[in-house]
């Protein structure tokens, strides 16, 4: 079970990452990236962020580009949260496929 501190830091990182992807414009293709969930380890050293990618031809290619720019994303995150966090956790990104799963279930129920 996550502590209150873990939840607060995870929400802070999720909000700031979403702002980075939306406003700062990470060099990805013409698609929209949203951060659906962020989980942080108990020692606050690793943050796992789940991304939902819209209007992309190849989600894996977009995720690969995001992973290649992880160092730059972490630097931008550090600039935004430098007064709230002493150490910025390492970032790991995953594709959130829960919307695809929901859509698949809806299609199965319709037929």
ABEGO torsion letter per residue (X at the ends): XBBAAAAAAAAAAAAAAAAAAAAAGBBBBBBBBBBABBBBBAAGABBBBBBBBBGBABAAAAAAAAAAAAAAAAAAAAAAAAAABABBBBBBBBBBAAAAAAAAAAAAAAX
